[in-house]
Amino acid sequence: MTSGENLVLALNYSIGSVFIFKGFQIGLVTGWDKAAGDLGKNWVYQGRPWYSLAIGYSFLNLAKNDTPNTNATPNN
């Protein structure tokens, strides 16, 4: 259980791009963390950049569902 003495408010500045190719997504993100208070001043990662690689796949492609519903009953 955490007592809360090491909890610090922090801001994260980040920027990135995601590219989509045939249902696959790949992205690159970089950012910087800025922690507040006395603990933030001595934090080893304060202001140092970090990098992230994002990988994904679209299993459900709801945006391109342009096919008509053939099971629909006509309105009379």
C-alpha positions in Angstrom: 0.0 0.0 0.0 1.3 3.5 -0.9 1.4 6.1 1.8 1.3 9.0 -0.8 4.7 10.5 0.3 6.2 9.8 -3.2 3.2 11.0 -5.3 4.0 14.1 -7.3 2.0 16.2 -9.7 3.6 16.1 -13.2 3.1 17.5 -16.7 3.9 15.6 -19.8 4.8 17.3 -23.1 4.7 15.0 -26.1 4.3 15.0 -29.8 4.1 12.1 -32.3 2.8 10.8 -35.6 0.8 7.7 -36.5 0.9 6.2 -40.0 -1.7 3.8 -41.3 -1.0 1.1 -44.0 -3.6 -1.6 -44.8 -5.1 -1.8 -41.4 -1.8 -1.5 -39.5 -0.8 1.5 -37.5 2.7 2.4 -36.5 3.6 5.5 -34.6 6.6 7.4 -33.1 6.2 9.6 -30.1 8.6 11.7 -28.1 8.1 13.6 -24.9 9.4 15.2 -21.7 8.1 14.9 -18.2 8.2 17.7 -15.7 7.5 16.8 -12.1 6.6 19.4 -9.5 7.8 20.0 -5.9 10.9 19.0 -4.1 10.8 15.5 -5.3 10.6 16.7 -8.9 13.7 18.8 -8.6 15.8 15.8 -7.7 14.1 13.3 -10.1 16.7 11.7 -12.4 14.3 11.9 -15.4 13.3 15.5 -15.0 13.2 17.2 -18.4 15.0 14.3 -20.2 13.4 13.2 -23.4 11.7 9.8 -23.8 10.7 7.9 -27.0 7.9 5.5 -27.7 7.0 3.2 -30.6 3.3 2.5 -31.1 2.0 -0.5 -33.0 -1.6 -1.4 -33.7 -4.0 -3.2 -36.0 -7.6 -2.4 -36.8 -9.6 -5.5 -36.3 -12.9 -3.7 -36.7 -13.1 -1.4 -39.6 -16.4 0.3 -38.9 -15.5 3.5 -40.8 -15.5 1.7 -44.1 -18.7 -0.2 -43.7 -20.4 1.1 -46.9 -22.1 -2.1 -47.9 -25.9 -2.0 -47.9 -27.7 -4.2 -45.4 -29.3 -6.9 -47.5 -31.2 -8.4 -44.5 -33.2 -5.3 -43.9 -37.0 -5.5 -44.4 -38.6 -2.8 -46.6 -40.7 -0.2 -44.9 -44.3 -0.3 -46.1 
